[in-house]
Amino acid sequence: MTSAPDWATARQHQDDDAIEVVRLDDSRGLGVRARRSFAAGAVIHRFAGIVSEEICQHSLQIDASRHISGTRYIGYLSHGCDPNSRLDMAGFTLVALRAIAPDDVLTVDYADTEDRLHRQFACRCGAASCRGWVHGRDEAPSDEGLAWLAEHDAR
Ligand SMILES: [Zn+2]
């Protein structure tokens, strides 16, 4: 279950009426939806938060040792194996990879930023290129992931 957002620290300087955090459904929990259209390459959002060396459920990795948490929106982005957005962790921006329409759910590839995930998971993004089991770019699938992959590759 997703914990309550901690808006308190960053709210004033991060409110953005172009995107919103929404409950997608019970299995996917919270996500971020566009409230207007964006062209491919456009900056969707600029973010801020609390930078530390801690990894938590909604943190995102900035570099080898630092993570940002307490962000207003981006900690709630959904993963997609063929995402419509990407995070620029040098410029602290969310950028459209392709044209985005109002109400589109924004997705990023978690393995683009994260060496290790807070929790690996079976992906249901629906992309033709879906990797099936999502883990960080610098870690192997967990035992649970290996079991999942063995079961689902046996087709
Ligand atoms: Zn996927």
Backbone and ligand atoms as CSV (ligand in chain L), in Angstrom:
chain,resi,resn,atom,element,x,y,z
A,1,MET,N,N,0.854,-1.198,0.000
A,1,MET,CA,C,0.000,0.000,0.000
A,1,MET,C,C,0.884,1.240,0.000
A,2,THR,N,N,0.487,2.215,-0.741
A,2,THR,CA,C,1.267,3.441,-0.824
A,2,THR,C,C,0.988,4.316,0.394
A,3,SER,N,N,2.028,4.846,0.962
A,3,SER,CA,C,1.823,5.696,2.138
A,3,SER,C,C,1.372,7.081,1.708
A,4,ALA,N,N,0.860,7.824,2.638
A,4,ALA,CA,C,0.344,9.161,2.334
A,4,ALA,C,C,1.471,10.065,1.851
A,5,PRO,N,N,1.184,10.875,0.858
A,5,PRO,CA,C,2.214,11.787,0.372
A,5,PRO,C,C,2.645,12.777,1.453
A,6,ASP,N,N,3.899,13.085,1.433
A,6,ASP,CA,C,4.399,14.086,2.372
A,6,ASP,C,C,4.617,15.372,1.600
A,7,TRP,N,N,3.548,16.149,1.450
A,7,TRP,CA,C,3.652,17.373,0.669
A,7,TRP,C,C,4.314,18.485,1.474
A,8,ALA,N,N,4.310,18.343,2.771
A,8,ALA,CA,C,4.524,19.490,3.659
A,8,ALA,C,C,5.738,20.332,3.313
A,9,THR,N,N,6.843,19.681,3.024
A,9,THR,CA,C,8.063,20.459,2.881
A,9,THR,C,C,8.168,21.180,1.550
A,10,ALA,N,N,7.584,20.615,0.514
A,10,ALA,CA,C,7.914,21.127,-0.816
A,10,ALA,C,C,6.737,21.757,-1.537
A,11,ARG,N,N,5.575,21.738,-0.922
A,11,ARG,CA,C,4.363,22.091,-1.637
A,11,ARG,C,C,4.409,23.465,-2.312
A,12,GLN,N,N,4.827,24.461,-1.587
A,12,GLN,CA,C,4.717,25.816,-2.135
A,12,GLN,C,C,5.432,25.996,-3.468
A,13,HIS,N,N,6.630,25.436,-3.537
A,13,HIS,CA,C,7.387,25.710,-4.755
A,13,HIS,C,C,7.241,24.624,-5.798
A,14,GLN,N,N,6.342,23.674,-5.572
A,14,GLN,CA,C,6.248,22.604,-6.552
A,14,GLN,C,C,4.862,22.417,-7.129
A,15,ASP,N,N,3.861,23.115,-6.677
A,15,ASP,CA,C,2.536,22.936,-7.251
A,15,ASP,C,C,2.601,23.183,-8.756
A,16,ASP,N,N,1.947,22.326,-9.496
A,16,ASP,CA,C,2.041,22.391,-10.947
A,16,ASP,C,C,0.677,21.968,-11.478
A,17,ASP,N,N,-0.058,22.866,-12.115
A,17,ASP,CA,C,-1.407,22.490,-12.543
A,17,ASP,C,C,-1.420,21.732,-13.866
A,18,ALA,N,N,-0.237,21.434,-14.408
A,18,ALA,CA,C,-0.174,20.675,-15.663
A,18,ALA,C,C,-0.179,19.169,-15.440
A,19,ILE,N,N,0.099,18.724,-14.206
A,19,ILE,CA,C,0.106,17.296,-13.895
A,19,ILE,C,C,-0.567,17.096,-12.540
A,20,GLU,N,N,-0.996,15.871,-12.273
A,20,GLU,CA,C,-1.617,15.599,-10.977
A,20,GLU,C,C,-1.360,14.158,-10.566
A,21,VAL,N,N,-1.321,13.950,-9.248
A,21,VAL,CA,C,-1.205,12.604,-8.700
A,21,VAL,C,C,-2.611,12.044,-8.573
A,22,VAL,N,N,-2.815,10.849,-9.124
A,22,VAL,CA,C,-4.143,10.227,-9.097
A,22,VAL,C,C,-4.015,8.774,-8.662
A,23,ARG,N,N,-5.114,8.217,-8.157
A,23,ARG,CA,C,-5.156,6.787,-7.876
A,23,ARG,C,C,-5.550,6.085,-9.162
A,24,LEU,N,N,-4.642,5.253,-9.690
A,24,LEU,CA,C,-4.890,4.600,-10.976
A,24,LEU,C,C,-5.879,3.459,-10.792
A,25,ASP,N,N,-5.550,2.537,-9.908
A,25,ASP,CA,C,-6.468,1.472,-9.510
A,25,ASP,C,C,-5.838,0.779,-8.316
A,26,ASP,N,N,-6.513,-0.224,-7.774
A,26,ASP,CA,C,-6.041,-0.828,-6.538
A,26,ASP,C,C,-4.699,-1.528,-6.702
A,27,SER,N,N,-4.458,-2.127,-7.876
A,27,SER,CA,C,-3.201,-2.858,-8.013
A,27,SER,C,C,-2.034,-1.915,-8.312
A,28,ARG,N,N,-2.301,-0.849,-9.038
A,28,ARG,CA,C,-1.194,0.041,-9.403
A,28,ARG,C,C,-1.003,1.194,-8.424
A,29,GLY,N,N,-1.996,1.453,-7.591
A,29,GLY,CA,C,-1.838,2.521,-6.606
A,29,GLY,C,C,-1.828,3.893,-7.254
A,30,LEU,N,N,-0.965,4.759,-6.756
A,30,LEU,CA,C,-0.938,6.138,-7.245
A,30,LEU,C,C,-0.112,6.258,-8.508
A,31,GLY,N,N,-0.464,7.219,-9.334
A,31,GLY,CA,C,0.297,7.523,-10.534
A,31,GLY,C,C,0.210,9.011,-10.807
A,32,VAL,N,N,0.835,9.428,-11.893
A,32,VAL,CA,C,0.830,10.844,-12.266
A,32,VAL,C,C,0.213,10.971,-13.651
A,33,ARG,N,N,-0.747,11.882,-13.770
A,33,ARG,CA,C,-1.469,12.050,-15.021
A,33,ARG,C,C,-1.234,13.459,-15.559
A,34,ALA,N,N,-1.116,13.557,-16.874
A,34,ALA,CA,C,-1.003,14.869,-17.521
A,34,ALA,C,C,-2.374,15.527,-17.538
A,35,ARG,N,N,-2.421,16.820,-17.313
A,35,ARG,CA,C,-3.690,17.551,-17.381
A,35,ARG,C,C,-3.776,18.385,-18.657
A,36,ARG,N,N,-2.704,18.358,-19.433
A,36,ARG,CA,C,-2.738,19.021,-20.739
A,36,ARG,C,C,-1.789,18.267,-21.662
A,37,SER,N,N,-1.681,18.709,-22.908
A,37,SER,CA,C,-0.790,18.015,-23.835
A,37,SER,C,C,0.631,18.576,-23.738
A,38,PHE,N,N,1.580,17.727,-24.099
A,38,PHE,CA,C,2.988,18.122,-24.173
A,38,PHE,C,C,3.558,17.591,-25.474
A,39,ALA,N,N,4.390,18.383,-26.131
A,39,ALA,CA,C,5.074,17.909,-27.335
A,39,ALA,C,C,6.258,17.039,-26.938
A,40,ALA,N,N,6.663,16.166,-27.833
A,40,ALA,CA,C,7.865,15.369,-27.596
A,40,ALA,C,C,9.038,16.302,-27.311
A,41,GLY,N,N,9.788,16.008,-26.284
A,41,GLY,CA,C,10.952,16.815,-25.928
A,41,GLY,C,C,10.656,17.936,-24.956
A,42,ALA,N,N,9.385,18.207,-24.696
A,42,ALA,CA,C,9.025,19.313,-23.797
A,42,ALA,C,C,9.328,18.953,-22.346
A,43,VAL,N,N,9.695,19.952,-21.569
A,43,VAL,CA,C,9.824,19.767,-20.125
A,43,VAL,C,C,8.415,19.773,-19.534
A,44,ILE,N,N,8.044,18.657,-18.916
A,44,ILE,CA,C,6.713,18.523,-18.330
A,44,ILE,C,C,6.668,19.165,-16.954
A,45,HIS,N,N,7.760,19.011,-16.211
A,45,HIS,CA,C,7.740,19.425,-14.805
A,45,HIS,C,C,9.174,19.606,-14.309
A,46,ARG,N,N,9.354,20.578,-13.432
A,46,ARG,CA,C,10.624,20.751,-12.728
A,46,ARG,C,C,10.392,20.376,-11.284
A,47,PHE,N,N,11.281,19.585,-10.715
A,47,PHE,CA,C,11.010,19.076,-9.372
A,47,PHE,C,C,12.073,19.478,-8.368
A,48,ALA,N,N,11.684,19.384,-7.115
A,48,ALA,CA,C,12.584,19.628,-5.998
A,48,ALA,C,C,12.209,18.652,-4.906
A,49,GLY,N,N,13.028,18.528,-3.903
A,49,GLY,CA,C,12.721,17.615,-2.808
A,49,GLY,C,C,13.870,17.587,-1.830
A,50,ILE,N,N,13.931,16.501,-1.092
A,50,ILE,CA,C,14.942,16.357,-0.052
A,50,ILE,C,C,15.998,15.392,-0.556
A,51,VAL,N,N,17.250,15.846,-0.612
A,51,VAL,CA,C,18.338,15.019,-1.123
A,51,VAL,C,C,19.055,14.356,0.052
A,52,SER,N,N,19.207,13.034,-0.035
A,52,SER,CA,C,19.930,12.324,1.023
A,52,SER,C,C,20.517,11.046,0.439
A,53,GLU,N,N,21.147,10.251,1.289
A,53,GLU,CA,C,21.707,8.983,0.817
A,53,GLU,C,C,20.751,7.827,1.046
A,54,GLU,N,N,19.543,8.131,1.502
A,54,GLU,CA,C,18.555,7.099,1.812
A,54,GLU,C,C,17.736,6.729,0.582
A,55,ILE,N,N,17.488,5.433,0.407
A,55,ILE,CA,C,16.550,4.952,-0.603
A,55,ILE,C,C,15.233,4.650,0.097
A,56,CYS,N,N,14.151,5.158,-0.426
A,56,CYS,CA,C,12.843,4.782,0.120
A,56,CYS,C,C,11.893,4.528,-1.039
A,57,GLN,N,N,10.657,4.207,-0.719
A,57,GLN,CA,C,9.724,3.768,-1.752
A,57,GLN,C,C,9.565,4.806,-2.861
A,58,HIS,N,N,9.524,6.070,-2.508
A,58,HIS,CA,C,9.256,7.107,-3.503
A,58,HIS,C,C,10.482,7.960,-3.824
A,59,SER,N,N,11.666,7.504,-3.420
A,59,SER,CA,C,12.863,8.269,-3.756
A,59,SER,C,C,13.307,7.949,-5.176
A,60,LEU,N,N,14.081,8.850,-5.752
A,60,LEU,CA,C,14.680,8.641,-7.065
A,60,LEU,C,C,16.156,8.953,-6.976
A,61,GLN,N,N,16.951,8.161,-7.728
A,61,GLN,CA,C,18.392,8.286,-7.626
A,61,GLN,C,C,18.906,9.447,-8.476
A,62,ILE,N,N,19.749,10.267,-7.863
A,62,ILE,CA,C,20.329,11.418,-8.559
A,62,ILE,C,C,21.681,11.044,-9.155
A,63,ASP,N,N,22.519,10.393,-8.355
A,63,ASP,CA,C,23.845,9.980,-8.818
A,63,ASP,C,C,24.257,8.756,-7.992
A,64,ALA,N,N,25.536,8.444,-7.969
A,64,ALA,CA,C,25.971,7.184,-7.358
A,64,ALA,C,C,25.542,7.042,-5.901
A,65,SER,N,N,25.440,8.130,-5.181
A,65,SER,CA,C,25.155,7.995,-3.745
A,65,SER,C,C,23.970,8.821,-3.258
A,66,ARG,N,N,23.382,9.634,-4.093
A,66,ARG,CA,C,22.324,10.529,-3.602
A,66,ARG,C,C,20.962,10.217,-4.220
A,67,HIS,N,N,19.935,10.402,-3.400
A,67,HIS,CA,C,18.554,10.124,-3.790
A,67,HIS,C,C,17.688,11.310,-3.375
A,68,ILE,N,N,16.635,11.544,-4.135
A,68,ILE,CA,C,15.730,12.641,-3.794
A,68,ILE,C,C,14.380,12.053,-3.387
A,69,SER,N,N,13.871,12.539,-2.271
A,69,SER,CA,C,12.556,12.093,-1.809
A,69,SER,C,C,11.731,13.330,-1.465
A,70,GLY,N,N,10.483,13.101,-1.096
A,70,GLY,CA,C,9.636,14.229,-0.716
A,70,GLY,C,C,9.250,15.105,-1.893
A,71,THR,N,N,9.364,14.558,-3.108
A,71,THR,CA,C,8.964,15.346,-4.272
A,71,THR,C,C,7.437,15.390,-4.347
A,72,ARG,N,N,6.932,16.397,-4.974
A,72,ARG,CA,C,5.477,16.600,-5.011
A,72,ARG,C,C,4.804,15.591,-5.948
A,73,TYR,N,N,5.467,15.259,-7.044
A,73,TYR,CA,C,4.847,14.404,-8.067
A,73,TYR,C,C,5.717,13.218,-8.486
A,74,ILE,N,N,6.979,13.460,-8.724
A,74,ILE,CA,C,7.729,12.459,-9.499
A,74,ILE,C,C,7.962,11.143,-8.767
A,75,GLY,N,N,7.871,11.154,-7.439
A,75,GLY,CA,C,7.979,9.902,-6.706
A,75,GLY,C,C,6.823,8.964,-6.982
A,76,TYR,N,N,5.782,9.479,-7.626
A,76,TYR,CA,C,4.584,8.679,-7.898
A,76,TYR,C,C,4.477,8.269,-9.362
A,77,LEU,N,N,5.490,8.582,-10.154
A,77,LEU,CA,C,5.467,8.173,-11.561
A,77,LEU,C,C,5.416,6.661,-11.667
A,78,SER,N,N,4.647,6.160,-12.614
A,78,SER,CA,C,4.579,4.727,-12.878
A,78,SER,C,C,5.764,4.311,-13.737
A,79,HIS,N,N,6.136,3.032,-13.590
A,79,HIS,CA,C,7.152,2.480,-14.480
A,79,HIS,C,C,6.517,2.049,-15.794
A,80,GLY,N,N,7.245,2.250,-16.901
A,80,GLY,CA,C,6.879,1.655,-18.179
A,80,GLY,C,C,8.145,1.175,-18.854
A,81,CYS,N,N,8.091,-0.014,-19.478
A,81,CYS,CA,C,9.274,-0.507,-20.191
A,81,CYS,C,C,9.456,0.231,-21.516
A,82,ASP,N,N,8.393,0.868,-22.003
A,82,ASP,CA,C,8.460,1.744,-23.181
A,82,ASP,C,C,7.818,3.068,-22.763
A,83,PRO,N,N,8.524,3.842,-21.933
A,83,PRO,CA,C,7.899,4.982,-21.245
A,83,PRO,C,C,7.623,6.163,-22.168
A,84,ASN,N,N,6.694,7.028,-21.744
A,84,ASN,CA,C,6.419,8.240,-22.533
A,84,ASN,C,C,7.210,9.446,-22.018
A,85,SER,N,N,7.963,9.261,-20.931
A,85,SER,CA,C,8.721,10.359,-20.326
A,85,SER,C,C,10.041,9.830,-19.786
A,86,ARG,N,N,10.922,10.759,-19.470
A,86,ARG,CA,C,12.152,10.368,-18.786
A,86,ARG,C,C,12.518,11.443,-17.783
A,87,LEU,N,N,13.290,11.051,-16.783
A,87,LEU,CA,C,13.751,11.992,-15.772
A,87,LEU,C,C,15.161,12.425,-16.104
A,88,ASP,N,N,15.385,13.726,-16.080
A,88,ASP,CA,C,16.732,14.276,-16.204
A,88,ASP,C,C,17.197,14.596,-14.787
A,89,MET,N,N,18.044,13.715,-14.225
A,89,MET,CA,C,18.435,13.852,-12.833
A,89,MET,C,C,19.582,14.848,-12.662
A,90,ALA,N,N,20.084,15.414,-13.763
A,90,ALA,CA,C,21.055,16.511,-13.652
A,90,ALA,C,C,20.309,17.837,-13.629
A,91,GLY,N,N,19.279,17.945,-14.465
A,91,GLY,CA,C,18.525,19.194,-14.532
A,91,GLY,C,C,17.285,19.213,-13.658
A,92,PHE,N,N,16.988,18.066,-13.006
A,92,PHE,CA,C,15.794,17.945,-12.157
A,92,PHE,C,C,14.537,18.295,-12.948
A,93,THR,N,N,14.408,17.669,-14.124
A,93,THR,CA,C,13.218,17.878,-14.935
A,93,THR,C,C,12.651,16.528,-15.386
A,94,LEU,N,N,11.353,16.552,-15.650
A,94,LEU,CA,C,10.654,15.432,-16.276
A,94,LEU,C,C,10.395,15.857,-17.717
A,95,VAL,N,N,10.837,15.045,-18.669
A,95,VAL,CA,C,10.824,15.428,-20.084
A,95,VAL,C,C,9.974,14.431,-20.881
A,96,ALA,N,N,9.158,14.936,-21.804
A,96,ALA,CA,C,8.335,14.068,-22.653
A,96,ALA,C,C,9.207,13.391,-23.708
A,97,LEU,N,N,9.088,12.070,-23.833
A,97,LEU,CA,C,9.813,11.341,-24.876
A,97,LEU,C,C,9.012,11.303,-26.167
A,98,ARG,N,N,7.698,11.430,-26.051
A,98,ARG,CA,C,6.841,11.507,-27.227
A,98,ARG,C,C,5.660,12.400,-26.876
A,99,ALA,N,N,4.836,12.676,-27.836
A,99,ALA,CA,C,3.695,13.557,-27.599
A,99,ALA,C,C,2.795,12.947,-26.537
A,100,ILE,N,N,2.358,13.781,-25.617
A,100,ILE,CA,C,1.517,13.342,-24.499
A,100,ILE,C,C,0.201,14.109,-24.558
A,101,ALA,N,N,-0.892,13.371,-24.399
A,101,ALA,CA,C,-2.230,13.977,-24.461
A,101,ALA,C,C,-2.768,14.160,-23.042
A,102,PRO,N,N,-3.724,15.071,-22.876
A,102,PRO,CA,C,-4.361,15.220,-21.565
A,102,PRO,C,C,-4.905,13.876,-21.086
A,103,ASP,N,N,-4.749,13.605,-19.816
A,103,ASP,CA,C,-5.191,12.370,-19.158
A,103,ASP,C,C,-4.247,11.197,-19.353
A,104,ASP,N,N,-3.231,11.322,-20.187
A,104,ASP,CA,C,-2.244,10.240,-20.293
A,104,ASP,C,C,-1.561,10.043,-18.942
A,105,VAL,N,N,-1.362,8.791,-18.579
A,105,VAL,CA,C,-0.578,8.469,-17.385
A,105,VAL,C,C,0.899,8.562,-17.770
A,106,LEU,N,N,1.650,9.319,-17.000
A,106,LEU,CA,C,3.066,9.509,-17.315
A,106,LEU,C,C,3.871,8.336,-16.776
A,107,THR,N,N,4.784,7.831,-17.619
A,107,THR,CA,C,5.610,6.693,-17.234
A,107,THR,C,C,7.077,6.995,-17.488
A,108,VAL,N,N,7.923,6.411,-16.659
A,108,VAL,CA,C,9.373,6.468,-16.846
A,108,VAL,C,C,9.903,5.050,-16.661
A,109,ASP,N,N,11.098,4.794,-17.159
A,109,ASP,CA,C,11.728,3.493,-16.939
A,109,ASP,C,C,12.527,3.575,-15.641
A,110,TYR,N,N,12.074,2.858,-14.614
A,110,TYR,CA,C,12.749,2.951,-13.309
A,110,TYR,C,C,14.224,2.574,-13.399
A,111,ALA,N,N,14.550,1.659,-14.311
A,111,ALA,CA,C,15.941,1.215,-14.421
A,111,ALA,C,C,16.825,2.282,-15.067
A,112,ASP,N,N,16.220,3.342,-15.602
A,112,ASP,CA,C,16.993,4.455,-16.148
A,112,ASP,C,C,17.690,5.243,-15.047
A,113,THR,N,N,17.053,5.356,-13.905
A,113,THR,CA,C,17.642,6.163,-12.829
A,113,THR,C,C,18.155,5.324,-11.660
A,114,GLU,N,N,17.550,4.176,-11.424
A,114,GLU,CA,C,17.821,3.463,-10.171
A,114,GLU,C,C,18.828,2.323,-10.334
A,115,ASP,N,N,19.921,2.368,-9.565
A,115,ASP,CA,C,20.840,1.228,-9.501
A,115,ASP,C,C,20.148,0.039,-8.843
A,116,ARG,N,N,19.390,0.340,-7.791
A,116,ARG,CA,C,18.648,-0.675,-7.049
A,116,ARG,C,C,17.264,-0.144,-6.787
A,117,LEU,N,N,16.283,-1.009,-6.923
A,117,LEU,CA,C,14.922,-0.594,-6.604
A,117,LEU,C,C,14.639,-0.838,-5.133
A,118,HIS,N,N,13.804,0.002,-4.576
A,118,HIS,CA,C,13.301,-0.226,-3.216
A,118,HIS,C,C,12.659,-1.610,-3.170
A,119,ARG,N,N,11.944,-1.971,-4.242
A,119,ARG,CA,C,11.321,-3.283,-4.333
A,119,ARG,C,C,11.207,-3.651,-5.807
A,120,GLN,N,N,11.752,-4.809,-6.196
A,120,GLN,CA,C,11.575,-5.298,-7.565
A,120,GLN,C,C,10.133,-5.768,-7.740
A,121,PHE,N,N,9.675,-5.813,-8.998
A,121,PHE,CA,C,8.262,-6.169,-9.187
A,121,PHE,C,C,8.013,-6.735,-10.580
A,122,ALA,N,N,6.929,-7.490,-10.687
A,122,ALA,CA,C,6.450,-7.986,-11.978
A,122,ALA,C,C,5.729,-6.837,-12.668
A,123,CYS,N,N,6.104,-6.586,-13.925
A,123,CYS,CA,C,5.576,-5.427,-14.653
A,123,CYS,C,C,4.339,-5.817,-15.458
A,124,ARG,N,N,3.377,-4.941,-15.463
A,124,ARG,CA,C,2.179,-5.142,-16.281
A,124,ARG,C,C,1.965,-3.927,-17.180
A,125,CYS,N,N,3.085,-3.363,-17.686
A,125,CYS,CA,C,2.957,-2.105,-18.433
A,125,CYS,C,C,2.294,-2.309,-19.788
A,126,GLY,N,N,2.317,-3.540,-20.309
A,126,GLY,CA,C,1.623,-3.816,-21.556
A,126,GLY,C,C,2.427,-3.505,-22.813
A,127,ALA,N,N,3.641,-2.984,-22.662
A,127,ALA,CA,C,4.452,-2.675,-23.842
A,127,ALA,C,C,4.912,-3.964,-24.521
A,128,ALA,N,N,5.054,-3.915,-25.866
A,128,ALA,CA,C,5.565,-5.078,-26.598
A,128,ALA,C,C,6.960,-5.444,-26.091
A,129,SER,N,N,7.695,-4.439,-25.630
A,129,SER,CA,C,9.059,-4.653,-25.160
A,129,SER,C,C,9.124,-4.860,-23.645
A,130,CYS,N,N,8.007,-5.144,-23.024
A,130,CYS,CA,C,7.987,-5.291,-21.554
A,130,CYS,C,C,9.000,-6.333,-21.103
A,131,ARG,N,N,9.821,-5.962,-20.117
A,131,ARG,CA,C,10.854,-6.868,-19.608
A,131,ARG,C,C,10.282,-7.902,-18.638
A,132,GLY,N,N,9.062,-7.697,-18.191
A,132,GLY,CA,C,8.401,-8.685,-17.339
A,132,GLY,C,C,8.715,-8.515,-15.867
A,133,TRP,N,N,9.982,-8.526,-15.532
A,133,TRP,CA,C,10.393,-8.347,-14.139
A,133,TRP,C,C,11.303,-7.120,-14.096
A,134,VAL,N,N,10.971,-6.148,-13.283
A,134,VAL,CA,C,11.721,-4.892,-13.274
A,134,VAL,C,C,12.617,-4.839,-12.047
A,135,HIS,N,N,13.897,-4.576,-12.307
A,135,HIS,CA,C,14.872,-4.416,-11.230
A,135,HIS,C,C,15.791,-3.266,-11.599
A,136,GLY,N,N,16.615,-2.830,-10.669
A,136,GLY,CA,C,17.529,-1.724,-10.923
A,136,GLY,C,C,18.586,-2.089,-11.946
A,137,ARG,N,N,19.240,-1.062,-12.493
A,137,ARG,CA,C,20.197,-1.306,-13.583
A,137,ARG,C,C,21.472,-1.963,-13.081
A,138,ASP,N,N,21.719,-1.919,-11.769
A,138,ASP,CA,C,22.969,-2.440,-11.230
A,138,ASP,C,C,22.719,-3.582,-10.246
A,139,GLU,N,N,21.639,-4.273,-10.410
A,139,GLU,CA,C,21.346,-5.413,-9.534
A,139,GLU,C,C,20.728,-6.516,-10.382
A,140,ALA,N,N,20.898,-7.734,-9.912
A,140,ALA,CA,C,20.305,-8.884,-10.586
A,140,ALA,C,C,18.870,-9.051,-10.105
A,141,PRO,N,N,18.067,-9.780,-10.884
A,141,PRO,CA,C,16.728,-10.093,-10.369
A,141,PRO,C,C,16.830,-10.830,-9.033
A,142,SER,N,N,15.923,-10.538,-8.142
A,142,SER,CA,C,15.854,-11.228,-6.854
A,142,SER,C,C,15.453,-12.687,-7.072
A,143,ASP,N,N,15.517,-13.489,-6.020
A,143,ASP,CA,C,15.058,-14.882,-6.116
A,143,ASP,C,C,13.605,-14.937,-6.587
A,144,GLU,N,N,12.813,-14.018,-6.056
A,144,GLU,CA,C,11.410,-13.953,-6.485
A,144,GLU,C,C,11.337,-13.648,-7.986
A,145,GLY,N,N,12.207,-12.740,-8.442
A,145,GLY,CA,C,12.228,-12.377,-9.855
A,145,GLY,C,C,12.680,-13.525,-10.737
A,146,LEU,N,N,13.696,-14.256,-10.288
A,146,LEU,CA,C,14.173,-15.401,-11.069
A,146,LEU,C,C,13.071,-16.445,-11.199
A,147,ALA,N,N,12.364,-16.678,-10.107
A,147,ALA,CA,C,11.251,-17.635,-10.149
A,147,ALA,C,C,10.172,-17.139,-11.096
A,148,TRP,N,N,9.886,-15.845,-11.024
A,148,TRP,CA,C,8.858,-15.265,-11.885
A,148,TRP,C,C,9.266,-15.399,-13.355
A,149,LEU,N,N,10.534,-15.069,-13.637
A,149,LEU,CA,C,11.017,-15.135,-15.026
A,149,LEU,C,C,11.012,-16.574,-15.544
A,150,ALA,N,N,11.432,-17.505,-14.702
A,150,ALA,CA,C,11.463,-18.909,-15.117
A,150,ALA,C,C,10.053,-19.371,-15.480
A,151,GLU,N,N,9.094,-18.946,-14.691
A,151,GLU,CA,C,7.710,-19.345,-14.930
A,151,GLU,C,C,7.172,-18.706,-16.210
A,152,HIS,N,N,7.503,-17.424,-16.417
A,152,HIS,CA,C,6.884,-16.703,-17.531
A,152,HIS,C,C,7.658,-16.817,-18.835
A,153,ASP,N,N,8.925,-17.265,-18.775
A,153,ASP,CA,C,9.668,-17.476,-20.020
A,153,ASP,C,C,9.381,-18.848,-20.613
A,154,ALA,N,N,8.771,-19.707,-19.816
A,154,ALA,CA,C,8.483,-21.060,-20.273
A,154,ALA,C,C,7.231,-21.069,-21.123
A,155,ARG,N,N,7.327,-20.473,-22.303
A,155,ARG,CA,C,6.133,-20.433,-23.154
A,155,ARG,C,C,6.383,-21.175,-24.455
L,1,ZN,ZN,ZN,6.919,-3.574,-18.566
